[in-house]
Amino acid sequence: MCKFELNETNKQIIIDVCRENQFSAGNVIHVLHGVQGKLGYLPAEVQEFIAKQLSIPVSKVYGIVSFYSFFTMNPKGKYPIDVCLGTACHVRGSDKILEEFRRQLGIGEGQTTDDGKFSLSTLRCVGACSLAPVAMIGEKVFGRLTPNQVAGIIAEYRDK
């Protein structure tokens, strides 16, 4: 994956989102949501620029980005894969599902494949405990998964 470039276009996007939020430090979470929605993720360069625009310390921005799981500092793939590690899923073997996704894709949690198609992460609950173990690709839920199904799921998206 290429390194993020904080060019003039990206700076203007950030400034516009900050302006929509009155350049208010109290709206930092709204700013971060807006910027991530437009740029896809929040690398260090973007966090620094946002902090400057809102006149707050970079450490405050970083603290928010690193605390809330919605925010990401790394680009996500076209098809983000989230494996549930909540109690019901864990008890029913989601760790084996996660390991198979890692093996098949050749990436770890928080990483994206070189072709930019897939990223892999975990979450604690998707509210589909009766279908455990569960994984999601985008908004689509795959339930009652076994490690043997992982290759087929990946192939379905790889061919799109």
C-alpha positions as MATLAB code, in Angstrom:
seq = 'MCKFELNETNKQIIIDVCRENQFSAGNVIHVLHGVQGKLGYLPAEVQEFIAKQLSIPVSKVYGIVSFYSFFTMNPKGKYPIDVCLGTACHVRGSDKILEEFRRQLGIGEGQTTDDGKFSLSTLRCVGACSLAPVAMIGEKVFGRLTPNQVAGIIAEYRDK';
ca = [
       0.000    0.000    0.000;
       1.240    3.494   -0.738;
       2.112    6.035    1.887;
      -0.552    8.649    2.549;
       0.148   12.052    1.034;
      -1.210   15.112    2.807;
      -1.483   17.144   -0.384;
      -3.413   20.379   -0.939;
      -6.574   18.509   -1.937;
      -6.547   16.466    1.263;
      -5.765   19.540    3.352;
      -8.775   21.296    1.820;
     -11.005   18.326    2.613;
      -9.898   18.494    6.252;
     -10.358   22.269    6.409;
     -13.859   21.940    4.949;
     -14.851   19.331    7.556;
     -13.376   21.486   10.328;
     -15.272   24.510    8.985;
     -18.543   22.507    8.983;
     -17.830   21.905   12.676;
     -16.958   25.559   13.430;
     -13.278   24.666   14.007;
     -14.459   23.707   17.496;
     -12.300   21.489   19.687;
     -15.555   20.276   21.225;
     -16.492   18.782   17.849;
     -13.277   16.808   17.409;
     -15.065   13.436   17.229;
     -17.419   14.782   14.549;
     -14.425   16.132   12.649;
     -12.636   12.785   12.876;
     -15.747   10.937   11.644;
     -16.140   13.366    8.757;
     -12.506   13.248    7.703;
     -12.288    9.466    7.956;
     -15.472    9.227    5.900;
     -13.831   11.241    3.133;
     -10.229    9.981    3.307;
     -10.879    6.434    4.501;
      -8.540    6.517    7.493;
      -6.662    8.829    9.857;
      -2.881    8.517    9.489;
      -0.551   10.549   11.708;
      -0.204   13.377    9.158;
      -3.971   13.855    9.097;
      -4.231   13.782   12.896;
      -1.538   16.453   13.151;
      -3.290   18.671   10.612;
      -6.653   18.268   12.372;
      -5.064   19.152   15.724;
      -3.590   22.287   14.191;
      -6.923   23.306   12.662;
      -8.773   22.801   15.959;
      -5.965   24.313   18.081;
      -5.669   21.243   20.283;
      -2.711   18.982   21.115;
      -2.005   16.131   18.707;
      -1.999   13.850   21.749;
      -5.700   14.577   22.289;
      -6.532   13.668   18.681;
      -4.374   10.534   18.840;
      -5.962    9.552   22.157;
      -9.425    9.662   20.605;
      -8.401    7.860   17.410;
      -6.630    5.101   19.319;
      -9.405    4.707   21.910;
     -12.470    4.336   19.684;
     -12.493    1.202   17.562;
     -14.437    2.940   14.794;
     -11.398    5.033   13.906;
      -8.500    3.551   12.000;
      -4.981    4.779   11.348;
      -4.475    2.272    8.547;
      -6.272    2.040    5.230;
      -8.982   -0.585    5.087;
      -9.364   -2.921    2.175;
     -12.165   -2.741   -0.335;
     -13.644   -5.685    1.577;
     -13.029   -5.210    5.315;
     -13.297   -8.493    7.208;
     -14.283   -8.377   10.877;
     -14.189  -11.572   12.922;
     -16.268  -11.537   16.094;
     -14.416  -12.531   19.250;
     -17.357  -11.989   21.601;
     -18.149  -14.647   24.182;
     -20.579  -16.749   22.106;
     -18.328  -16.631   19.044;
     -15.195  -17.333   21.052;
     -16.756  -20.355   22.753;
     -17.772  -21.688   19.331;
     -14.305  -21.333   17.799;
     -13.957  -17.868   16.299;
     -10.224  -17.979   17.092;
      -9.908  -20.766   14.505;
     -11.890  -18.690   11.986;
      -9.597  -15.714   12.574;
      -6.502  -17.883   12.180;
      -7.803  -19.264    8.883;
      -8.483  -15.766    7.522;
      -4.928  -14.799    8.561;
      -3.499  -17.861    6.832;
      -5.545  -17.519    3.647;
      -4.910  -13.780    3.261;
      -1.323  -13.725    4.520;
      -2.021  -10.759    6.816;
      -2.552  -10.137   10.503;
      -5.106   -8.089   12.376;
      -5.091   -4.432   11.401;
      -3.402   -5.162    8.074;
      -4.515   -4.902    4.470;
      -3.558   -7.189    1.602;
      -1.066   -5.778   -0.898;
      -3.750   -5.589   -3.594;
      -5.936   -3.453   -1.290;
      -8.866   -5.871   -1.514;
      -9.018   -7.195    2.050;
      -8.296   -5.928    5.529;
      -8.663   -7.971    8.684;
      -9.796   -6.913   12.126;
     -11.702   -8.209   15.110;
     -14.623   -6.914   17.098;
     -16.398   -7.947   20.269;
     -20.006   -8.466   19.198;
     -22.176   -8.021   16.114;
     -25.411   -9.006   17.850;
     -25.740  -12.309   16.004;
     -24.844  -14.649   18.841;
     -27.262  -17.334   17.678;
     -25.192  -17.590   14.480;
     -21.833  -17.906   16.259;
     -19.093  -17.972   15.187;
     -19.607  -14.933   12.987;
     -17.545  -12.843   10.589;
     -18.588   -9.833    8.556;
     -17.389   -8.565    5.232;
     -18.612   -5.028    4.959;
     -22.215   -5.237    6.178;
     -22.763   -8.897    5.208;
     -22.825  -11.360    8.120;
     -21.512  -14.900    7.717;
     -22.707  -17.164   10.506;
     -22.065  -20.648   11.828;
     -18.655  -20.504   10.206;
     -16.113  -23.246   10.057;
     -12.480  -22.835    9.019;
     -13.246  -24.856    5.879;
     -15.647  -22.137    4.651;
     -13.109  -19.303    4.808;
     -11.406  -20.008    1.459;
     -14.753  -20.013   -0.345;
     -15.801  -16.729    1.238;
     -12.529  -15.085    0.242;
     -12.832  -16.466   -3.313;
     -16.352  -15.023   -3.617;
     -14.992  -11.510   -2.963;
     -11.663  -11.924   -4.744;
     -13.525  -12.646   -7.990;
     -15.696   -9.496   -7.769;
];
